[in-house]
């Protein structure tokens, strides 16, 4: 099982992108990726909305997310969110243990 969290960061005048760039430049993203249970931590930029950044954040399980939330990095992230005056929308998805990855394979061009 994995837990994927999509976080949409929204700001003004390029603030969301500047936030993501500072997260990367400061090394915070690398430290999060190195945390026990982190499986993915990547930023994406929607083509139709230059004021939004999407973070796709995947963890082994809820316990790994809880440990991340209890880590000192959360205060760093919160400080940067405040600095850039960002608003957030969050979606959470839990992988289905009985999902068949081959079921949709015919629709995927490799």
N, C-alpha and C positions, 0 to 999 in steps of 0.2 A: 504494500500500500504506500502511496505517496500522497502528500497534500500540496496542492498548487494554490498559491495566493497571487491573484492579479491585483496590483495596486495602481490606480490611475492617479497620478499627481497632476494637479492643475494649478497654474499660476498666471501671471500677467507679464508681458514684455520679456518673454524668454526665460522666466524664472525657473520653470520646471526643468528645462534642459540644462540650465546653469547648475541646478541642484544635482542632477545626475552626473554632470561632468565633475563637480567637486567631490561627490561620493567616490568616483573612480580615481581622481587625481590624489585624493587624501589617503588612498589605500584601504578605505573602509570596505569597499566592495570585495577586494581580495581577502580581507580578514573574514568577511561574512561567508564567502565561498569556501574558506578553509574550516569553518565551524563543523563540528560533528553533526552529521545528518543533512547538511545542505546538499542538494542535488542540482540546483540551478539558481542563478541570480543574474538576470539580464534585463537591460533597459531597451525599450523600443519606442520609436517616435511615429505616431499616427500621421499619415500623409494629409489627412483632411483636417487636422487640428494641431497647429504648431504650438499651442499653449499647453498641450498635454504630453506627458511621458507615461508609458506603461512599463511597470516592473513586473516581470514574471519570476516568481520566487517559489521554488519547489523544495520540499523537505521530506525526509524519510517518513516522518510521522508527527503527530501532535506534540509528543514529548520533545522532539528536536526544535519545534517552533517555540514551545514554552521556554526551553533553555536559551534560545536566541533572544526572546523577549526579556529574559531576566539578565542578559549580558550587559556590560557597560556600553557596548556599541549602540544600544537603543537610545541612550542619552545623547550620543553624538548625532544620531539620525534625527532625533527630535529637535536638537539645536539647529541643524541645517534646514529642517522643514520650517521652523520659525523664521530663520534668516531669510528664506526665500518666500515666506508667506504663502505656503502651499495648502491647498485643500485636497482631500483624498476621497476616493471611492474604492471600496474593497470587494472583491469576489473571492470565494474560496471553493475549491473543488477537491474531492477525495476520489482517488482512482478506484475503480471497481476491480476487486481481486479476481473476478471471474470474466473480465473483459477478454475478448478474442481479438488480438491485433491483426490477425489474418482476415477477419471479416470485411474490413474496409480496404484491404490491400489493393484490390482491383481499381480503386479510385485514385490511387497515389502513383504519380509518375516519378520514377527514380532516375 
